[in-house]
Amino acid sequence: MLKLLLTTALVGLIATPAFAQSTKDKLLALEEALNDPSPIIRLAAVEEALVDSSAAVRRYAQSQALASDDDDIKAMAITSFFQTRKQLTVLVGKSAKLLAKEASLNGDEQALQKLKQSEYSSYRQVNAYNPSIIYLIKSFNPTSGEVKGYCMKNQTAINERYRFTGSIVGDQISLEHKCQVSPQSCTIQMQLASDAKFLGSMRCGSKVDYPAYIELPLK
């Protein structure tokens, strides 16, 4: 029954003249639909807009959906993103511990060099992955959320040894990878936050967490 209602609502949107005209008219129609009290109308409007021929409409639909309080709309936007995405870039930064210690040095270069020596393993780890890791997505199952592919850090061609696996469930991403730059496997846990970013951390065989995040531009 719900599928029939969704289909009916979607057909109604497609048949609306304003939604079939200019990009401006499409955006205005989408904005109006997103403010509709019916969750069926909102869901159908976003579903249609995410595959619209206009990049502006797709971007607006995605940004609005990711910021929505409606979990179904948010999940639809995330699924749509990964269905069309061929690669994923995860940015990695220094741990909170390293940042705090660096801040306490007040710009003392000699003290910074000593810190790098005493925290060699941590600096080595973050430097190996900084500023980002590129994952080539081989497959994504929108039903189970399973995602698979290859880690391309410091590589120009796929190597079967360096893979990643993971899951995308709701607004959470879990990844486990083996990359050329480290003998250890690493895990990344992230959750959708504001400004269309997934925020979280990366851990590689230790108790140190490195900040990790994904920005979601629709290209």
Secondary structure, DSSP 8 states (H G I E B T S, - for coil): -HHHHHHHHHHHHHHSGGGGS-HHHHHHHHHHHHT-S-HHHHHHHHHHHTT-S-HHHHHHHHHHHHT-S-HHHHHHHHHHHHHH-SEEEEEE---HHHHHHHHHTTT-HHHHHHHHHHTHHHHHHHHHH-SEEEEEEEEE-TTT-EEEEEE-TT-SS--TTSEEEEEEETTEEEEEEE-TT-SSEEEEEEEE-STTEEEEEEE-SSS--EEEEEE----
